[in-house]
Amino acid sequence: MYISARSDYALRAMLAVAAGGGETARPDGGDGGGELVKAASLARAQGIPLSFLQGILLDLRRAGLLHSHRGTEGGYALTRPASQISVGDVLRAVAGSLTTVRGLPAEDAGYHGVAAGLRDVWLAVDGAIAVVVDRTTLTDLLTHQEQEQAPAH
């Protein structure tokens, strides 16, 4: 598994939206209770080039993870609670496959002869990664951050 800058930025942006109150705005544009988070604010807070972030946000919106609302009061919000969005959801939205072999999804790797068993290894690696990223939600990561920042008693 290779974590690209795009994947890293996508996760950071999703966490910032969740932490910034941009949780579950309704798809019809109505307020679901959270504040909309602006792309420029995300870019500034996370140190991500705005033009690069805008493409990432578009992918996340197309994958149904973010809702966008246009206008001066617009911004981004999660389409469902952070507890229902996994790291795997975000990674797949921006990268496609979790694991690639020579640029192809692990399931598309093909070998012959003495190397035939490699495909099974790559599929096992992909499955192990999926277990970790699919059970880890945005809420888990935000909770971890809050615990680290809490003063010791």
Secondary structure, 3 states (H helix, E strand, C coil): CCCCHHHHHHHHHHHHHHHCCCCCCCCCCCCCCCCCECHHHHHHHHCCCHHHHHHHHHHHHHCCCEEEECCCCCEEEECCCHHHCEHHHHHHHHHCCCCEECCEEHHHCCCCHHHCCHHHHHHHHHHHHHHHHHHCEHHHHHHHHHHHHCCCC
